[in-house]
Amino acid sequence: MGDPHALISTDELAAILDDKFLRVFDCSTTTVPPPPGSDVPYVAVPGRPAFEHAHIPGADFLDIQGEFSDQTTKLLFMMAALPQMEAAFGRHGVGPGTRVVLYSSGSMMMATRFWWMLRALGFDAAVLDGGFDKWRTEGRPVESGEARGYPATTFRAVPRPGMFVDRTVVLSELHRPGTVIVNALNDDLHRGVGPSRYGRPGRIPGSVQVSAATLVDPLTKGFTSLTDAQDKFAAKGVSKDKRVICYCGGGISATIDLFLLHQLGYDDITLYDASMGEWARDDSLPIETG
């Protein structure tokens, strides 16, 4: 079980930092409340200042909303069109023969989001287990200042089909015996307790909850064990004979679930990219609470 190429430890990364084909990227972005009267759930704030204060030696910085997301929609973090993605990754030196390691601070979910996007484009990257938090806790070397960057190259996508679905597909799969829809958000948001920044409180009808936060060790900041992850998914009826659609608020934290499902050997897994940022604001779509 597990894809050895998808996960890299701090020890393994430290041992290859001098590899000329290595591309290390800090993917950190946080969200903050929107200004009063705004109709968006949050505002994306790139982690570039923190990156310039300290980052893994040689790393470059990736701005997910600024460079790698669809700019034609109010929904944040939506997967951009192929030409935009190819141009952006090429600018940052991702191409044939390169080995990509992704990390983020505070949570690994921005790194797993980039991992999922690259998988969708046919490129297999690795996520740093524990992210920058674990790297720093272990006293490993860091550097400061602007990114030196990697030589630009040509990135040619070989898209893998079915990695993303839209609301039409989700609607068609509701309550279908062969499909399980997994919500990666927390308990209150799943049950619809209190107001939701996404719009109407609640969840996609029939969906089960495997919160992304429960799939990470709070002490090490790394992923939980595959045995623990398997137990959590199995307890909610997630099995390899079913299609699994994951969602969250904006298609980010659900990639933690997807990463571990991939590591567990699940093949028929996909992401509802717009997630509750779209679903909760569309009154024509059913919603469930309790």
C-alpha positions in Angstrom: 0.0 0.0 0.0 1.2 3.5 -0.7 2.8 5.3 -3.6 6.5 5.7 -2.6 6.9 8.5 -5.1 4.0 10.7 -3.7 5.4 11.1 -0.2 8.9 12.2 0.9 10.2 12.5 4.5 12.4 15.3 5.8 15.3 13.0 6.0 14.9 12.0 2.4 14.6 15.6 1.2 17.6 16.7 3.2 19.7 14.0 1.5 18.9 15.3 -2.1 18.9 19.0 -1.7 21.9 19.4 -4.0 20.2 17.4 -6.8 20.3 19.7 -9.9 17.0 18.1 -11.1 15.2 18.8 -7.8 12.5 21.4 -7.7 11.3 22.3 -4.2 8.2 24.6 -3.8 6.7 26.4 -0.9 2.9 26.4 -1.6 1.7 28.2 1.5 -1.4 30.4 1.2 -3.8 31.3 4.0 -7.3 32.6 4.0 -8.7 35.6 5.9 -12.3 36.9 6.4 -13.5 39.0 3.5 -14.2 42.7 3.8 -17.8 43.6 5.0 -20.4 43.3 2.4 -18.3 41.0 0.2 -20.0 37.9 -1.4 -16.9 35.7 -1.2 -16.3 33.3 1.8 -12.7 34.4 2.3 -9.7 36.2 0.7 -6.6 34.3 -0.3 -3.3 35.6 1.2 -0.1 34.2 -0.4 2.5 33.2 2.1 5.3 34.9 0.3 6.4 37.2 3.2 6.8 34.2 5.5 8.7 32.4 2.7 11.1 35.3 2.3 11.7 35.2 6.1 12.5 31.5 6.0 12.3 28.6 3.5 14.0 25.4 2.6 17.3 26.2 0.9 16.8 26.6 -2.9 13.0 26.5 -2.7 10.8 28.6 -5.0 7.4 30.0 -4.1 4.1 29.1 -5.8 1.1 31.5 -5.5 -1.9 29.3 -6.0 -4.6 31.9 -6.4 -2.3 34.4 -8.2 -0.8 32.1 -10.8 -2.5 28.7 -10.8 -6.2 29.4 -10.4 -9.0 30.3 -12.8 -9.2 34.1 -12.8 -12.6 34.2 -14.6 -14.7 33.1 -11.6 -15.3 34.5 -8.1 -14.7 31.0 -6.7 -11.2 30.9 -5.3 -8.6 28.1 -6.1 -10.5 26.7 -9.1 -8.3 24.7 -11.4 -7.3 26.9 -14.3 -7.4 26.0 -18.0 -4.6 23.9 -19.5 -2.6 26.7 -21.2 -2.4 28.8 -18.0 -1.3 25.8 -16.0 1.4 24.7 -18.5 2.8 28.2 -18.7 2.9 28.7 -15.0 4.6 25.4 -14.2 7.0 26.0 -17.0 7.9 29.4 -15.7 8.9 27.8 -12.4 11.1 25.1 -14.0 8.8 22.1 -13.9 9.4 19.9 -16.9 10.8 16.6 -18.2 13.3 15.0 -15.9 12.6 17.2 -12.9 11.7 15.9 -9.5 9.2 18.1 -7.7 8.7 18.3 -3.9 5.9 20.4 -2.5 5.5 21.7 1.0 3.4 24.2 2.9 3.3 25.8 6.4 0.6 25.3 9.0 -1.1 22.6 7.1 -0.1 20.3 4.3 -3.3 20.9 2.4 -1.9 23.6 0.0 0.9 21.1 -0.9 -1.6 18.3 -1.4 -3.7 20.6 -3.6 -0.7 21.3 -5.9 0.1 17.5 -5.8 -3.5 16.9 -7.0 -3.4 19.5 -9.7 -0.1 18.2 -11.0 -1.5 14.6 -11.0 -4.4 15.9 -13.1 -1.9 17.3 -15.6 -0.1 13.9 -15.7 2.9 14.9 -13.6 3.7 12.9 -10.4 5.1 15.1 -7.6 5.8 14.4 -3.9 4.5 16.0 -0.8 6.8 16.7 2.1 5.4 14.8 5.1 4.9 17.3 8.0 5.7 20.3 5.7 7.8 23.2 6.7 6.6 22.9 10.4 8.3 19.5 10.8 11.4 20.7 8.8 11.9 23.6 11.2 11.1 21.6 14.4 13.9 19.3 13.5 16.3 22.2 13.2 17.1 21.7 9.6 18.7 24.4 7.5 16.7 27.3 6.1 17.5 30.4 4.1 15.8 33.8 3.8 15.2 36.3 1.0 13.5 36.2 -2.4 13.3 33.0 -4.3 16.2 32.4 -6.6 13.9 30.4 -8.9 14.6 27.6 -11.3 15.4 27.8 -15.0 12.3 28.1 -17.0 11.4 25.2 -19.2 8.5 23.8 -21.2 5.8 22.0 -19.3 3.6 19.8 -21.4 0.6 18.3 -19.7 -0.7 14.8 -20.3 -4.0 15.2 -18.6 -5.5 12.3 -16.6 -9.3 12.3 -17.1 -11.8 12.4 -14.2 -9.7 14.1 -11.6 -12.2 16.9 -11.2 -16.0 16.9 -11.3 -18.6 19.7 -11.4 -22.0 20.1 -9.6 -23.8 18.4 -12.5 -21.9 15.2 -11.9 -22.3 15.5 -8.1 -26.0 15.9 -8.5 -26.2 12.9 -10.8 -24.4 10.8 -8.2 -26.4 11.7 -5.1 -27.6 8.6 -3.3 -26.2 6.4 -6.0 -25.3 3.0 -4.3 -22.0 2.8 -6.1 -20.8 6.3 -5.1 -19.8 7.8 -1.7 -19.4 11.5 -1.4 -16.9 12.6 1.3 -16.9 15.9 3.1 -13.5 16.9 4.5 -14.8 19.8 6.5 -15.2 19.9 10.3 -18.1 18.7 12.4 -20.0 21.9 12.7 -19.8 22.7 9.0 -20.8 19.2 8.1 -23.8 19.2 10.5 -24.8 22.8 9.6 -24.4 24.1 13.1 -24.3 27.9 13.2 -23.6 30.2 10.2 -21.4 29.1 7.4 -19.0 31.4 5.5 -19.8 29.4 2.4 -23.6 30.3 2.4 -26.4 28.0 3.5 -25.3 25.8 6.4 -25.1 22.1 5.8 -23.7 19.5 3.5 -24.3 17.8 0.2 -27.2 15.4 0.9 -26.1 11.9 1.7 -22.4 12.8 2.1 -20.3 11.3 4.9 -17.6 13.1 6.8 -13.9 12.3 7.1 -12.5 15.6 8.2 -9.1 16.4 6.8 -8.0 17.5 10.2 -8.4 14.0 11.6 -6.0 12.6 8.9 -3.0 14.6 10.2 -1.0 14.0 13.4 -1.4 17.2 15.5 2.0 16.7 17.1 4.2 15.9 14.1 2.0 17.8 11.5 2.6 14.7 9.3 0.0 12.3 7.8 -1.7 9.8 10.1 -0.8 6.2 9.5 -2.3 4.4 6.6 -4.0 1.9 9.0 -5.6 4.8 10.9 -6.7 6.5 7.6 -8.2 3.2 6.3 -10.1 2.7 9.5 -11.5 6.2 9.3 -12.7 5.9 5.7 -14.0 2.4 6.2 -16.1 3.5 9.2 -17.9 5.9 6.8 -18.6 3.3 4.2 -15.8 4.3 1.9 -14.6 1.2 0.0 -12.5 0.5 -3.1 -15.6 -0.9 -5.0 -17.2 2.6 -4.9 -16.6 5.8 -6.7 -15.4 8.4 -4.2 -16.1 12.1 -4.7 -14.4 14.4 -2.1 -15.3 18.0 -1.4 -14.7 20.7 1.3 -15.1 24.5 1.2 -13.0 25.4 -1.8 -11.3 22.2 -3.0 -8.2 22.5 -0.8 -8.6 20.5 2.4 -10.3 17.7 0.5 -7.0 17.0 -1.2 -5.7 15.7 2.2 -8.4 13.0 2.0 -7.6 12.3 -1.7 -3.9 12.0 -1.0 -4.4 9.4 1.7 -7.0 7.6 -0.5 -4.4 7.5 -3.2 -1.8 6.1 -0.7 -4.3 3.5 0.3 -4.6 2.3 -3.3 -8.0 3.8 -4.2 -8.3 4.4 -7.9 -11.8 5.8 -8.6 -11.4 9.1 -6.7 -12.2 12.6 -7.7 -12.6 16.2 -6.5 -15.6 18.4 -6.6 -13.5 21.5 -7.2 -16.1 24.2 -6.5 -17.2 22.4 -3.3 -19.4 24.3 -0.8 -18.2 27.6 -2.1 -20.5 27.0 -5.0 -23.0 24.4 -3.6 -24.1 26.4 -0.5 -24.8 29.6 -2.5 -26.9 28.0 -5.2 -30.5 27.7 -3.9 -31.4 25.3 -6.7 -29.1 22.7 -5.2 -30.3 20.5 -2.3 -28.6 20.8 1.1 -28.8 18.7 4.3 -28.3 19.5 8.0 -28.3 17.6 11.3 
